[in-house]
Amino acid sequence: MTDTVTLVDGLEQLDVAVNLAVGKLPGRATDEAAELLERARGRQAQGLEHTVVAFAGATGSGKSSLLNAFAAHDVAEVTMRRPTTSEALAVSRGQSFALLDWMGVENQHTVEDLPEDEGNLVLLDLPDIDSTEEDNRRQAEYLVARSDVIVWVLDPQKYADAVIHEDFLRAQVEHSAVLLVVLNQIDRIDPAEVPCVLSDAQKLVQADGVTVEVLATSAATGEGIDELRERVFSVARTRQAAAQRLAADLRTVGTQLRDAVYEQGGQEPGAAQEPSFAEAGAAIARASGSDIVVEAAARSYELRAKRATSCPLKVLWHLRAEDPLARLHLRRQTTESGIAPVTSLATSPVLAVGARSAVQRYAEEAVSPMPRVWRERVAESAVASAQDFRAAADEVLARADLEEERRPLWWLPLGAMQWLAFLTTLFGIVWLLGLWLVDVLHIRLPEPPYAGIFPLPLLLAVGGLLLGIMLSLMAGALIDRGKDRLRERVTKRLSAGISQQAEENVLQPITQAREQYATFWSCVGSLRRVRATGESD
């Protein structure tokens, strides 16, 4: 058997559920739940020792006459001057003034010989529920919601009236313990037809989902009055009617909240698997400028490599170029407070749109069990958090290892060989120029050494030049390979860092919303298990 929930705990669960669902479920569902919470607390404040029995029905059903017969006093006016009930009337032993004031019933009658041992009865004659006067109808609905036991009085001529069945009885499926239905004025129909009419009325009530027996009564003949009293007294003498009514209201509103979730496309939490955040995290990283930083780190590596491994003449040119990381304020410069923050990078609006779309897709998938409006609210919050992520992304970029101090071992020997090739070429060229100058000045010097048919100075100049070209080609290939590897390492590093920060910032509202929805659903389940003390499932 499912564990039951006490009335006190049920009210606490309703309070939590209302606070979580306001603005996320249709207004009618949450408004009714909030109204019940206020009504229940007000009823508890008045005490639950009284039993308020309301006689409700349509115009001409004879509920006022039935109340007089029940109380054995002519307290409700039934003359031709008052063919309909337009103002609520209360009958009690005179010890329930505060309760009736709370209910808003001004017309109060004291009848001292009402049964004292039958649950401190308070009888109400309600305005007609089908009154053409809106105020009368509203007052009847208001008091029906605040009464403990409802005696629905049906007219034998119009007992199938849709107002009673669709607007009231079908909404009180959980209230059978505090609900009575009578087919009044039975004396007005042919006795031979009474069983058929009574059976038909019983079928209509059962079709409404209410499990009570329809009782035939007549205020004129007294038929069924004693049995009606006994049924009311059997409910009232337990002194649990008020608690049972509130428990039934809580079960009803729990069902209404659950149905509101289903109507909005929601389902039980945990029905969907946790989606991967990888795609959204990567999109956020790109929108935060990680690709720009990666490319800047790669070009910085290329510039530093060329300064270390190029021909000395080219080195002078490369020294004039600004480091890409420095241009983006991404050099790791320490300050008294730590790593200096970077300036936010201006990224493409397309990347920002892509990040928002990826986050929204992730959020909607992560909270797919929630009803539509609730899902939209969570997705909006997650997207807003992603848009506010720039400061956190800057911190990741500022602290990331971009390998700006990295100097591979092969740079040194290759740079030294470039110098050797440059000096060799320079020496050969200077030697050749010297030989030319000597020839111009007609100075006789020994012939330079030859290697085969080529003079050594020419071989040194051409050989050094070819060696330098070969070393440059080799360095270019190694630099390109090093750039690619650096891109992979820095991309992985930045993606991991930004994704981790994004999970902490962007996932927080999603995680919180999932927890809240799970709590809400648990509260709804608890509401549907509320029982008054001693009440069975």
N, C-alpha and C positions, 0 to 999 in steps of 0.2 A: 504494500500500500504506500502511496506517495505521502511523504511527510507533510502534515498540515502546517499552516502558518497562522499565528495568533493575530488578532485584530490590531494590537499595538504594533507588532512587527509589520503587518500589512500596510498600515498608514505610513510607517517610515519608508517602506519600499516604494509606496506611491509618491512620496515626496521626492525621493531620489529620481524616480522615473520621469516625473513631470519636469524637474529641473534639467534633465539630460535631453528631453525630447522637445522642449519648447523651441519653435522655429525650425525644427527639422522634420516634424510630422505635420499633417494637415491641422489647421487651427482648431477645427471642431473637436478632434480627438483630444488634444492637449487641453483645450478650454474646459471640456467636460471633466477631464481628470483633475484639473486644478480646482474646478468648482466643487467636485466631490471631496477633495482634500479639505477645503475650507468648511464645507458643510459638515463633514464628519468631526472635525475638531470642534466646531461649534456645538454639535449635538453632544459630544463627550463632555464639553464644559458645562452643559446643563444637567448632566447626570443621566444615567441610563435606567434609573429605577422606574420611570413612567413608561407606559405603553400607549403610544398614540395610534388610534385606530381611525382611519379615514374612510368615509363612505364616498366613493367616487362613481360617476356615471354621466351619461348623456342627459340632455333635456327630456323630462317626462319619464325618466326611468323609475321615479318614486323613491329615490334615495333618502329624501327628507322624511317621508312617512316611515320608511324602514328604520331610520335612526330613532324616531319617536317611539316606534314599537320596541326596538331593542332596549332603549333606556327606560321604557314604561313611563315616559313623560312627554307632553306636547311642548317640546322646546324649539323644534324647527317648524317655522311657519309654512303651512301647505295650502292656504286658502287660494282662491282665485286671484287675489291681489298679488300673489307671488307665484305665478306659474313656473318660474325658473329660479334657480338658486344663483344669486349674483354676488353674495358675500359669504365668506367662510364663517361657520358657527362652531364653537367649541362647547362641549359638555364635559364637566369633570366634577370631582368632589371639592374643588376649590384649592387644591394644593399644587397646582401646576401653572401658576400665573407667569413665572419667569420663563418657563419653557414655551408657553404660548406667545409671550411677548417676543421671544427670539424667533419664533415661526412667523410672526407678523399677523397673528389672529387677534383682532380687537373685540369681536363679538363673543364674549365668554359667558357661559351660563354655569351656575353651580347647582348641582343636584347631589344632595348629601346622602341619599340612599342608594347611590350606585354601589355595586359590590366592592367592598374594601379589600378583600383578599384576592382579587383577580388582577394583580399586576398594576395597581394604580392607573386605572383606565382613563384615557382622555379620548373622547369621541369627537370626530370632526365631520361636519357636513360641508362638502366642498362645492365651489361653484361648478356649473356645468362645463364639462370638458369640451363640448362642441358648441359652446356659446358663440353667438355672432359678435359679442363684445370681446375684443382682443384682450382687454385688461382682465376680464373674468377667466378667460382661457389661460392666460399667463399665470394668474393666481392659483388656478387649479393645478397646473403643472408644477408650480413652485412648491405647493404643499404636498403633492404626491411624492415628490423627491425627498421631503423631510419627515414624512410619516413612517411609523414603524410597521404597521399592518395595514394593508389596503384591502378593502372590501369593494370589489368591482360589481356594481349593480347594473344588470343588463335588462333592457326593456324586451319583453317577449315579442313585441312587434318588430323590433329592429336590433335584435341581439347580434346580428352579423355586421353591425356598423363598422366600417373600415377604420374609423377614428380610434376606436377602442383597441381593435386587434392589431393594426399596423403601427400605430403611434405609441401604444402603451404595453399591451400584453406581450408582444413579441420581444420587447426590450427588457422583459422581466423574467426571462427563462431561469435565472439563478435565484429568483425570489419566491419559489413555490412554498417554502417554509413559512413565509409571512404574507401569503397571498390567499385571498378567498374570492370566489366568484359565485354570485347568486343570480338566478333568473327570477326577477321580482315581478310582482303584479300577476302572478300565475293564475289568479282568480278571474282574469279578464279573457282567458281563452277557454275553449271547450275542454272539459276534463278529459275527453277521449283523445285529444290532441297533445295533452301535456307530456306523455312519455316520448312521443316523437320529437316534439320541440326541445325537450330537455336533452335527448340523445344528440340531436343536431348541434345544439349549443356546446355540448361536451366535446364533440368531434372538432368543432372550430377552436375551442380552447386548447385541445391537445395538439392541433396543427400549429398553434402558436408556440408550442414547445413548453407550455406550462402544465405541470403534473399536479393539478388539483381537481377535486370533484365539484362539479357545478351543483349548487343547492337551489331548490325551488322554494321561493318565499312569497308571502303575501302579507302586507301590513294590514289589509282590511280584514282578513280571516284569521290571521295569526299563524298561518301555515309556515312551518320551517323556522319560526322565530326562535324557539327554544334551542333547536339544533344549531342555529347560527350563533346564539349566545355561547353555547358549549364549545363550539369550534374557536370562537374568539378567545374565550376564557382559557382554553387549553393552550393556546399560544401565549397568552398574556401572563398566566400564572407562573410560567417558567422564569419570568422577568429577564428573558434573554432576547425578546423580540427586537429591541433596539439594536443590540449587538449583532443579531442575525441579519437584520436589514442592512447594516453597514457592511457586514462581511459579504453579503450578496452583491452590494453595490461595488465593492472592491473587486470581486470576481468578474463582474460585468465589465468594469472599466479595464481590467486586465485583458479581457477578450477583445474589447474595442481597440486597445492599443496594439495588440498583436495583429488584428485584422487590418488596422491602418498601415502597419508595416508591410503586410502582404499586398495590400492594394497599391502601395507605392513601389512594388517590385522588390521588396526586401525579403530576407530569409534569415534563418538562424545564423548566428556568427560561427565562424569556423567552417562554413560550407565551401569556402574557396581556399586554395593553397597559397602560401606566401610567395608572391612573384619575386623575380630577381631584380635587384636594383642596379645591376651592371649597366644596362643601356641608359637609364636615366642619369646615373653617375657620370658616365662617359660624356653624355650630352652637356651636363652641367660643367664638366671640366673644360670642354671645348669652348663653351660660351664664356667661361671665366678667363679665357686667354691662354690655356695650356698649350695649344698648338703654336701660338705666337712665341711663347717662351721656349718651347722645344726647338723651334726653328732658329730662334736667336742664340740658344746654347750651341746648336750645331754650327751656325755661322761664326760664332765666337771661337769655337774649337778650330774651325777651318782657318780663321785669321791668325790665331796663335800658332797653328801648325806651319802656315806659310812663312810667318816671321822666323820660325825656328829652322825651317828646312829649305827655304827658297835660295836662289842665287842672291848674293849680298846686294846687288843692285836692286833687285825686286824687294828685298827686305826693307830698304829705305822707303819704297812706295807703300808697302804694307804698314809700316810704322805710322804713316800719316793717317790711315783709316781709323775711324772710331769703332771701338768694340761694340757689337750689337747689344750685348747685355748691359753695358754702361749706358747706351742710348735709351734703353727701356728702364733704367734705374734698377736693374736686377743684379748688379754686382753685390756680393755678400760683404757689405760694409758694416762692421760692428759699431754699436754706439754704447753709451753708458747703460741703456735699458735693454741691450741685446741686439738682435739683427734689425737693421733699419727697415722699416716698412717700404713696400713698393707702391708706385702709383698705379691705380687701377688701369687695366689695359682696355683700349677702345676696340671692342670686337664687333664682328658683323652682326647687324640686327637679325639676319637669317639664323645665326647660331643661337641667339637669345630665344627666338621663336621656337626653334627646334628643341631647346632645353625645356621650355615651358610645356611643349607638347609631350615630350618624353616623361616629364614629371607628372603631368596630368594623366597620361595613360597608366603609369605605374600606380598612382593614387587610386584611380577608378578601379583598377584590377585588385589592389590591396584591400579595398573596402567594398568590394562588389556585393557582399551580403547585405549591406545597408540599404534602406529605402532611398529613392531617387534624390530627394532634396538633401538628405543627410550626406549622401555620396558627393553631391555637388559642393556642399559646404566644405567638406574635408579636402576635396580636390582644389578648391579655391585657396584654402589655407596653405596647402602644400606648395602650390605655384607661387603664392606670395612669399613664402619662406625661401623658395629657390631664387626669386628675384632679389631678395635681401641678402643673398649669400655672398655678395662681392667682397665685403670686408673679410670674411673668413677665408675666401679664396686668395685674397692678397696675402694673408698671413702664411698660407701654405706655399705660395709662390716665393715669398720672401725667405722662407726657411728651407726651401727645397735645395738639395745638392745638385747644382747645375754643372758640376765638374769644371768650373772656370779656372781652377788651379791645376787641372790634370795636364801632365807632361809625359807622354809615353816615352819609353826608353829608346825607341828607334829614332826619335827626333835628333838626339845628340850626334850619333855617328853619321846620320844622313846630312845633318847641317855641317858637320866637319868636312865631309866629302864634298859638299857644295863649295865650301871655302877653298878646298884643295883644287877643285876643278876651276874655280874662278881665278885663283892665284896662278895656276898653271897656264890658263888661257891668257891672263894678263902678262905673265912673264914671256910667253911666246910672242905676243903682239909687241911688247916693248923691245924684245930682241930683234924682231923683224924690222921695226921702225929704226932701231939703232943701225942695223945693217944698211938700210936704205939711206939714212943720213950720212953714213960713212962713205957710201958710194957717191952721193951727191957732192960731198966735200973732197972727193978724190983722195981719200985717206986709205992707204993700203994696210989691210989687216988680214990675218989668216982666214981662210974659208971656214964657215961654221961646220960643225959635225953634220954628217949625212946619215940617214938610215935608208939605204937603198938609193933611190933617186930623189928623195925628199929631204930638204934640210931640217935639222932638228928643231929650230925655232918654229917653223911652219907646223911640224907635227905637234909641238907643244900647244900652239894656239888652237889648231883644229881639234886635236885630241881633247884638250880641256873643255872646248866648246861642246863637243859631242858628249863628253862625260856629263857636263852640266845639264844638257838637254835630257839625257837618259835618266839622270837623277831626278830631274823635275817631273818627268813622266811617272817614274816610280813613286815619287812623293805624292803626286796627284792621286794615284790609285789608292795608296795607303790612306791618304787623307779622306777620300770619299768613303772608303770602308770604315774608317774610324768615325766619320760623321754619322753613318747609318747605325752603327752600334751605339753611339752616344744617344741618338734619337730614341732608339728602343729603350735604353736604360732610363733616360729622363722622362719619356712618356709614361713608362710603367710607374716610375716614382711619383710623378705628379698626379696621375690618374688615381693611384692608391691613396695619396694624401687628400686630394680634393674629394674623392668618393667617401672617404672616412668622415671628413668634416661635413659633407653633404648629408650623410646618413644621420649624423648627430643633429643637424639643423633642419633638414627637410623631412626626415622620417619622424621627428618628434611629434608634430601634430597628427600624423597618420597613426602612429603607435598609440598616442593618447586617445584618439577618436575610436580606434578599435577596442581599447580597454573600456571606454565609456559605453560603447554599443553593447559589449558583452555584459557590462553591469546593468544596462537598461534591460536587456533581454532576460537576465536573471531576475530582475525586479518584476517584470511582466509575468514570468513563470510563477514567482512567489505570490503575486496578487491573485492568480487563478487558483491558488491552493488555500486561500484565507478561509478559516472557519471560526465561528464564535465558540466560546467554551461549551463543551458538551455536544456540539453540532457534528454530525457524522458526514462523511463524504457523499 
